[in-house]
Amino acid sequence: MPNTDPHADINLQEVRARNDNARHIVAGCAAAMPTLADMWRSLRDALDDTLTLSVEISRLSAELARARLDRANLRAAMLATLAAQADRDPDPMWYLRDELNSAETPTDLSRGSR
């Protein structure tokens, strides 16, 4: 199966470490050459953008993982519904209803499983 993780080759910890290192370099250069303050400010702003993008990648990654899990759970419920229908279960749609209801509310552990 191909790797479907959109940023599998991005090491966010390494990106943050390089960003932190670059900030230290910019701070040292800014202290040594204060006449170039506007240039150093532009570099700091660009480094801030990198951190913002890193946070967004992490958020989107978590959102994608949740969506994939929801999709997998829904697919499993659909397959269980089809199998129950084939077995002439009196309520084959129960599996699908249960999954759809659990997606809307936290799982109630007091309900029995089928």
N, C-alpha and C positions, 0 to 999 in steps of 0.2 A: 504494500500500500504506500503511495507517495506521501511525503511529509506535507501535511496540510496546515501546519502551524505557520502563520504569516510572517512571523519574525524569529523563526527557529535559529537562524544564524546570528541574531543580535544578542550579544551578552550585555544586558542592561547594567549589571554590576561593573563590568569593565568600562562601559560608556561613562558611567558616573565617576569612576576613578580617574579616567582621562580628563573628564570635565573638571574635576577638582584640581588635578595637576595643572591644567591650563589656567585655571583661576589664580593659582599661586604664581605662575609665571607672569600673568598679566599684572597682578598686584605688585610684583617685584619690579617689572618694567615701568609701571605707572609711577612708582616711588622714585625710580631712577630718572625718569623723563617726564616730569609733571607737565611740561609744555604741550605734550600730546594727549591731554586729558580727554578730548573729544573722541580720539581714536580708541583709547582704552575703554571708554564708556561704551562705544559701539561693540567692541569685543566682548565686554561683560554682558551686554544685552543678547548677543548671539549665544553665549554660553548659557544664559538663562533660558533661551528658547530650546536648547538641547535638553535641559532638565524638564521643561514643560512637556516636550515631546516624549520623553522617557516615561513620565507619569501617565500620559495619555495612552501610550503603547501598553503599559501594564493594566490600565483600566479596561481597554478594549480587549485585551487578551483574556482577562477574567470574564468579561461579558460573553465573549465567543465560547469559552469553555462551558459557561452555564447554558448557552443556547444549544451547544452540541449535546450536553447531557439531557436537556429537555427533549431534544429531537430523538435521541436514542431511547429514552423512556417511553415516548409516545409511540415510536415504532414497535417497541416490545409489547406495548399494550395492544396495538393493532394486530400484531401476530398472534397474541394470546386470544384476542377476540375471534379471529378467523379460525383458530384451532378449536375454540369452544363451540363455534358454530358448526364446524365439521363433526364434533363429538355430540351434537344435538343438545348442548347445554341449554337449560331453560332460560338463562339470562346471559347470553354471550357478550352482550354490550357492556356488562358490568365492568370488565377490565378497562375498557376505553373510558367509561364514565368515571371510574375511580381515578385513573391517571389524569384526566382533565380536571377533576375536582382537586386533586392533590397539587396540581400546578398553580391553582388559585389560592390555596390556603396551606399553611404548614401541615405536615403529616400528623394525623391524629393516631397515636400509637395504641389508643384504646380500641380502635376498630380492629376487628379480626381480619386476618388475611385469608384469601381464598385458596 
